[in-house]
Amino acid sequence: MNQEQLTPKQQLFVENYINNDGDHIQAYKDSGYTATSDNSLYAGVNRLLKNVKVSAEIARYKAGNLAKQAKKR
């Protein structure tokens, strides 16, 4: 993963997102982000997923993972 473009927390979010099978809420919490309400939690998750660098890193992983699965067939 390209860690130069992401903050450490963003990188951790991407890793947790991938390891939690796309559970963005749990990934957000596991990455050390905090929220004072459900609304701020969802807003924070939404902001991360809309972040170009974060979404590109998730897409890069998914593309690589799909390529690995196709090679196994």
C-alpha positions in Angstrom: 0.0 0.0 0.0 1.2 3.5 -0.7 1.7 4.9 2.8 3.3 8.1 1.6 -0.1 9.5 0.5 -2.1 8.5 3.6 -1.9 9.6 7.1 -1.2 6.9 9.6 -4.8 6.8 10.7 -6.1 6.7 7.2 -3.7 3.8 6.4 -5.0 2.0 9.5 -8.6 2.7 8.4 -7.9 1.1 5.0 -6.2 -1.9 6.6 -9.1 -2.4 9.0 -11.7 -1.8 6.3 -10.1 -4.6 4.2 -9.6 -6.9 7.2 -13.2 -6.4 8.4 -14.6 -7.3 5.0 -15.7 -3.7 4.3 -17.3 -3.0 7.7 -16.6 0.7 7.5 -18.1 1.5 11.0 -15.9 -1.1 12.8 -12.9 0.0 10.7 -13.4 3.6 11.7 -13.6 2.7 15.4 -10.7 0.3 15.3 -8.5 2.9 13.6 -8.8 5.2 16.6 -11.3 7.7 15.3 -13.9 8.9 17.8 -17.4 10.3 17.5 -19.7 11.9 20.0 -22.8 10.7 18.3 -24.0 8.3 15.7 -24.4 11.2 13.3 -20.8 12.3 13.7 -19.7 8.7 13.4 -21.5 8.3 10.0 -20.2 11.7 8.9 -16.6 10.8 9.7 -16.9 7.4 7.9 -18.5 9.1 4.9 -15.7 11.7 4.8 -13.0 9.0 4.9 -14.7 7.0 2.2 -15.1 10.1 0.0 -11.4 11.0 0.5 -9.7 10.4 -2.9 -6.5 8.9 -1.4 -8.4 6.6 0.9 -10.9 5.4 -1.8 -8.0 4.9 -4.3 -6.1 2.8 -1.8 -9.2 0.6 -1.2 -9.8 0.3 -4.9 -6.2 -0.6 -5.5 -6.4 -3.4 -2.9 -9.7 -4.7 -4.4 -8.3 -4.7 -7.9 -5.2 -6.6 -6.8 -7.3 -9.0 -4.8 -9.6 -9.7 -7.8 -6.6 -10.3 -10.0 -5.3 -12.9 -7.5 -8.6 -14.6 -7.4 -8.8 -14.8 -11.2 -5.3 -16.4 -11.4 -6.5 -19.1 -9.0 -9.2 -20.2 -11.4 
